[in-house]
Amino acid sequence: MISINALSNDIFPVGTCLLGGTAGLERLVTNTARFRARTPAFHSLRAGEFALVPFPLLAVTGETGALVRLVTQLSGAGISGIVVFDLDLEHPLVEEASRESDLRSLPLFLVPKSTNIDALDLDINRYLAELRERLIRSGQALQQRFTSLALSGQGLKAIVAELSDVTKFPVAWEDGQLYCTEWALPETGWPRDLEKHAPDIPALLRPTRLMLRRWMVENRRGSEPSGVFRMPLVEDGHPNACRWHRLVAPVGSGTDPGGFLSVIVPDSGNEMIPSTTQTNLSEPASASRLNISQGTRSSRLGFDRDPDHRVALEAASVATSMEVIRTRTWDSSTSATRTFACNRSISVFLPPS
């Protein structure tokens, strides 16, 4: 839905501290989950939740280092981040929990003691609900926009160009053999950050074929969810690692896609309006105070642009699927007509036996 970085900038109260886990600030938030002093501590975690933890309730367990252990356990539960309430910044557990959250890349926030957990929980969920409603409306409008292109027979080239115009980023279409046959650039042209990696989109995507083939194999096994997914342009750890990723939507059958539609986007949300969140990480375990004030908050809902790109890509992928089906149907019909004509010619010109 929206990144932790964007949501914390818009929602969290003045005086909030980011204790650790800055590497995970681009995780997407889908919901909230409240800590309970009984088993299970969280009810039905589905991944993407913001864990809201009142420290006095956590301390009731009587376990030494409970906060550190909680960070360790939740890092494997797929949650987006943790918000701790009613805890002193000088508490001895803070430093160790900060180190653990950095190690796990799991954002750990400490809100001022005056923060009401019910109010913040409500604010986060209201914010997410408004974002969902806006994305639904946007998706419907974009669906009509791209479908009209498909129905008018303007082809994949027009759909790809339109998607680039909507997202303001490079867009590519790769066929079932993973050859980039259509691509488009925004008005600003080829991003400077990508010039050192490749001269154009086909050259940029060529090294990622192996990753896409792996995805196709895993998808046939049923281990990869359908829909839009994010993929690095270069394998992690590669000396030419790229700060850009691509959002990819398989088009056609989930187990045997007819192609892939991609939007090339910056990593770490560089497409966002510059954040007013300030952090100071002079020491690995130091607490970083977020300079959040009412005057510097983002006033625009949807500060993180990634959800908009996903919605646009999903809408365009539906229209692209229609175009692929239309092209395949036309090719099959043409092939059948040619075969029939060829057979008829043979029957006419064969000499009588």
C-alpha positions, -999 to 999 in steps of 0.1 A, spaced: 0 0 0 24 27 12 59 27 26 68 31 62 89 61 53 59 79 38 34 68 64 56 79 94 62 112 77 24 119 74 10 102 105 35 98 134 34 124 161 61 151 167 90 137 187 89 102 173 122 84 173 135 59 148 155 36 170 168 13 141 160 -6 110 165 23 85 173 -2 57 136 -14 59 119 20 56 106 12 21 86 -18 34 49 -15 25 23 -11 52 -11 -29 48 -26 -29 83 -19 -26 121 -16 -53 147 -19 -48 185 3 -66 210 -17 -86 236 -6 -100 270 -18 -135 260 -11 -162 235 -9 -155 206 6 -121 212 -7 -109 178 -39 -121 162 -37 -134 127 -6 -117 112 -9 -117 74 23 -98 65 26 -60 60 13 -50 95 26 -23 117 30 -39 151 18 -16 179 34 -26 212 27 -9 246 59 -15 265 43 -19 300 22 -47 285 53 -64 271 71 -60 304 43 -79 321 57 -111 306 86 -107 331 112 -118 305 145 -100 305 152 -86 270 115 -90 260 117 -62 235 148 -75 218 133 -110 216 101 -95 201 121 -77 174 139 -110 165 107 -130 164 87 -104 144 115 -100 118 105 -135 105 67 -128 106 66 -106 75 55 -74 94 65 -40 82 77 -24 114 72 -19 151 60 11 171 67 10 209 46 31 233 53 42 269 90 35 270 118 58 281 145 65 255 171 60 282 159 25 290 187 -1 289 168 -23 264 166 5 238 202 2 227 202 -36 223 168 -35 205 181 -8 182 210 -30 172 187 -59 166 164 -39 144 193 -27 124 205 -62 120 171 -74 108 163 -43 88 131 -40 107 121 -4 115 116 2 152 99 34 163 95 49 197 66 74 200 63 101 228 48 89 260 18 112 255 8 92 224 -25 74 227 -23 39 210 -60 39 201 -57 72 184 -26 63 164 -41 30 155 -72 48 142 -51 74 123 -31 47 105 -61 27 95 -80 57 84 -51 68 63 -47 34 47 -85 33 40 -84 66 22 -54 55 2 -72 23 -8 -103 42 -19 -82 66 -40 -63 38 -56 -95 20 -65 -109 51 -82 -76 56 -99 -74 20 -110 -109 21 -125 -101 53 -145 -68 38 -158 -86 5 -167 -109 24 -190 -81 44 -204 -59 14 -213 -88 -8 -224 -99 19 -249 -65 17 -265 -68 -21 -268 -103 -20 -282 -93 6 -307 -66 -17 -321 -38 7 -315 -15 -22 -304 11 -28 -277 32 2 -288 4 26 -278 -3 8 -245 34 8 -236 37 45 -245 6 54 -225 19 36 -194 52 55 -196 33 87 -199 12 78 -168 40 67 -146 67 91 -159 92 62 -160 106 39 -187 83 10 -197 90 -22 -215 71 -52 -230 89 -85 -233 73 -114 -252 70 -150 -241 106 -156 -252 117 -127 -230 127 -105 -260 120 -68 -254 100 -59 -285 83 -26 -273 95 1 -250 89 37 -243 106 66 -224 89 95 -205 93 130 -218 124 134 -196 142 107 -216 166 80 -205 174 86 -167 210 96 -161 213 71 -133 208 43 -159 232 56 -185 262 40 -168 244 6 -168 230 4 -203 224 26 -234 187 17 -237 159 -5 -222 166 -37 -241 202 -37 -230 192 -29 -195 167 -58 -193 188 -84 -211 208 -95 -180 175 -100 -161 163 -128 -183 177 -155 -160 159 -140 -130 126 -139 -150 131 -175 -161 136 -185 -125 104 -167 -116 86 -186 -144 98 -219 -130 89 -210 -94 55 -198 -106 48 -231 -122 54 -247 -89 28 -224 -73 52 -207 -49 51 -172 -64 20 -150 -60 4 -136 -91 1 -99 -98 28 -72 -98 61 -80 -82 93 -61 -77 126 -74 -92 162 -60 -91 177 -51 -125 210 -68 -114 214 -97 -90 221 -87 -54 258 -85 -46 268 -80 -83 296 -54 -87 274 -34 -111 244 -34 -88 218 -9 -99 198 14 -76 168 9 -99 143 -19 -99 114 -29 -121 78 -36 -113 68 -66 -134 34 -79 -143 31 -112 -161 5 -110 -189 -16 -140 -198 -18 -174 -180 -1 -173 -145 18 -206 -152 26 -198 -188 26 -160 -193 25 -146 -228 49 -119 -219 59 -94 -192 51 -57 -188 75 -37 -167 79 -2 -153 115 8 -144 115 26 -111 142 39 -87 150 19 -56 143 33 -21 114 54 -34 136 80 -52 105 89 -73 89 105 -42 88 141 -33 119 147 -11 110 136 25 111 161 53 121 133 77 156 139 90 177 112 107 211 113 123 228 79 124 263 89 136 264 57 156 249 23 146 229 20 178 220 56 183 184 67 184 176 90 155 150 117 162 126 123 134 122 160 127 85 158 121 64 190 125 29 200 114 44 226 91 66 201 72 43 172 67 34 160 33 -1 173 26 -6 150 -4 -21 116 2 -1 89 -16 33 104 -8 49 71 -18 43 67 -56 49 30 -58 12 20 -52 2 44 -81 27 27 -104 14 -8 -94 -22 3 -100 -13 17 -134 7 -14 -143 -21 -37 -133 -46 -17 -154 -22 -17 -184 -15 -55 -181 -52 -62 -185 -53 -42 -217 -20 -58 -228 -35 -93 -222 -65 -83 -244 -41 -72 -272 -20 -104 -269 -51 -126 -271 -63 -105 -301 -29 -109 -319 -28 -146 -312 -63 -151 -325 -55 -132 -356 -23 -151 -362 -41 -184 -357 -69 -174 -380 -44 -162 -407 -24 -194 -403 -55 -216 -407 -66 -196 -438 -32 -200 -454 -31 -238 -446 -66 -242 -461 -56 -222 -493 -24 -243 -496 -43 -276 -493 -68 -264 -518 -41 -254 -543 -25 -289 -539 -59 -306 -545 -65 -285 -577 -30 -290 -593 -24 -326 -585 -28 -346 -617 -56 -372 -618 -46 -407 -608 
